[in-house]
Amino acid sequence: MRKRPLILLALFMTGCSTGEIPGIQTGIDVSLTYPQYWEYNGEPVLLLGGSDEDNLFQLPHLEQQLDRLASVGGNYVRNTMSSRDSGNVWAFHQDPESGKYDLNEWNPEYWNRFQSLLELTSQREIVVQVEVWATFDFYRDNWEVNPFNPKNNLNYTEERTRLPLEVKTHPTRCDNPFFWSVPSHQNNMPLLHYQQRFVDKLLSHSLEFGNVLYCIDNETSVTSEWGKFWSDYIRKRAKERVKTVHVTEMWDPWDLNHISHRESFDHPETYSFVEISQNNHQWGENQWTNGLKQIEKLRLAGNLRPVNNVKTYGNDLGRHGGGTQNGIQSFIRSTLFGSAAVRFHRPPSGLGLGDTALAVIHDMRMATDRIDFFNARPHNDLLRNREENEAYCRAVPGKDYLVYFPGSGEVDLDISTMETGYQVAHLEMLTGQWTTIDVEDIDGAIRLRSPGQHNIFVIQNP
């Protein structure tokens, strides 16, 4: 049975009247027992995933992709509502004669693809993080063909909406007033009408399912009013359906101490989880330290809630993330320092759902399932003679210890609080091979030696 130690909080979060005890929400929700993590159908869950595309619903071989993910214990994907890749379709009907879009008519194929994604992921209990506004679809070459561009639709003009026909700058310049339409900014009613229709259509599909998380934008640099407007709107539309949904925003700055990120961290009333993917532009121990710092910031502020990493960078073929080895390390470090959800970014910026990514997801699922993961905490303080980025520890001291080595190394693990004997299991990551090993006792500690890259040791009572 799901515990409910905070009945008043539960009543508040679900909007129930006093005296009405809420039922268990099916699907994804913030865990009442472990608020740093998610739960699914009332049980705490660690979300691990990867995919070969961001706009996953547009992928021709979608079902095979999801089957591959589920086969290794993966349960988390990203889906931008983007149409900028070859073979994609747009959300609106295109007039065959003029070639222009009618924003009052939908393209059934676009929404059928989205519906299929929701059905297939729900069947496999895979959580989908939907990004409502695909930021890069509204700039440069993508804006040239976007149906919302006045020159591409039958519904409004450049003069009526004050939308430019060309936007040649990067999204960080915020030069497209598409993202300034909300009442607190330009109050651009002709544009806002069609933006609302798009979001309403999206919600008409997604609110039928319990496996959806919502992110307003991808790497946005606009003001907080835009994200707040749409977060409030999505949550209110869900409440009208007697549903609870969870929304976040993804800010562009790579430095999580940038003040824009505080709009998510400091406003749980607007964003019920936090997205810190940009932390994965940090390499090595900096990525661990900065990620851990954000969780501690939430804890100290009394706003502890799930922290997601929907984009883990790193691929030898890409330009972000320090290559394949750092991509693997970042995924594992994010999991161990306490991220509620971790996903490999699409190639070439990330490892997607290739063989290496599949192996890491599989092995991390095995390793985290072996310990009391949700009660465990980061405990590098238990590692003696540790060098920078040499090893990382997550533990319930006296009970369970998990130590990860990114490469070769040797540390001593303090197990002095264990009152009985112990057993050490070694996982050679990327092969999935477990072995039980003997280790050297040294004054209340045991010496752990990693023979190479990506090794995990689990220490428990026998």
Summary of the structure (lengths in Angstrom):
residues: 462
radius of gyration: 23.2
end to end distance: 28.3
largest distance: 81.8
contacts: 1554
relative contact order: 0.10
helix: 35%
strand: 23%
